[in-house]
Amino acid sequence: MKLIIQIPCYNEEKTLPITLEHLPQKIPGIDEIEILIINDGSTDKTIEVAKKNRVNHIVNINKNKGLANAFRVGIQNCLELGADIIVNTDADNQYKGEDVEKLVKPILKGQSDIVIGKRDIESINDFSFIKKKLQKLGSMVVKLISKTDIPDVTSGFRAYSREAALRMNVLTKYTYTLETIIQAGRSGMIIDSIPIRTNKKLRESRLFNSTWKYIYHSIDTMIRIFAFYEPLKFFVFLGNLFMLFGVSLGIRFLILVYLVNSNNDRTYIVSVILGASMIIIAMLVYVIGFLADVINYNRKLNEKILYNIKKMKLREFFKNDKK
């Protein structure tokens, strides 16, 4: 049984040695433990530090392309290196390396496909009030869409079985955390959450450089995910807003005509035109929702095809490697 711990890195020469120091070298049930660094266009001495700390594999990305891309590249390389279990952790030493053993245990026992580390968000003083609330909101949205019960959906400390890793298709640009849970939940995989410990913050987050950007991208990601994975519900909800507005204007028109006996022709015209426009827009949104739902079925078929292609390529890769 081979475990590969992957660590996406971007200018982590100061924190990487601390992170590596606490990663386990032996775990019961695991025959090999290797470490893979994804160097996401670092301009400091991250690579030199990784080599000095006896990292087994280094994957270089010439230009910084973000966390989601680094995660995707890491998963692909871990699979090609023959990983049976992949653990993803951060290079800033946010998570305690000793807890890797906790993450892999449910997978080793065959109880889980994915295990996500659950932080005690409320007790983390480095998180602002807004960030804590957005974490909870994000968890609620993902829980609704994925039909899972994961309390800390943004945790980057997680373990994947080989089968789960093969099914991951990260499309978002900024972060992989929400999307992979939704994909796993909708694929029928078993996802567990276990309590983990965190360390004191060593540096500021590089994912977003301001609270407002974090808020914007968090809300944007949640809306996109909801529209992507539940298109019919999303567009019906949106269409209902326009329909409600249009019907309200229609009711206003009737009140003015029959109850108030208003003679203001301009008010009649505005109410009728605007109300009718809102109802027409609502009907168009409903149609878009129906078409998006049909496309959603096609996406599910494509995911299955992509999974089979990945599996076939991996088998071919190992055959050629043995030769």
Secondary structure, 3 states (H helix, E strand, C coil): CEEEEEEEECCCCCCHHHHHHCCCCCCCCCCEEEEEEEEECCCCCHHHHHHHCCCCEEEEECCCCCHHHHHHHHHHHHHHCCCCEEEECCCCCCECHHHHHHHHHHHHCCCCCEEEEECCHHHCCCCCHHHHHHHHHHHHHHHHHHCCCCCCCCCCCEEEEHHHHHCCCCCCCCCCHHHHHHHHHHCCCCEEEEECCECCCCCCCCCCCCHHHHHHHHHHHHHHHHHHHCHHHHHHHHHHHHHHHHHHHHHHHHHHHHHCCCCCHHHHHHHHHHHHHHHHHHHHHHHHHHHHHHHHHHHHHHHHHHHHHHHHHHHHHHHHHHC
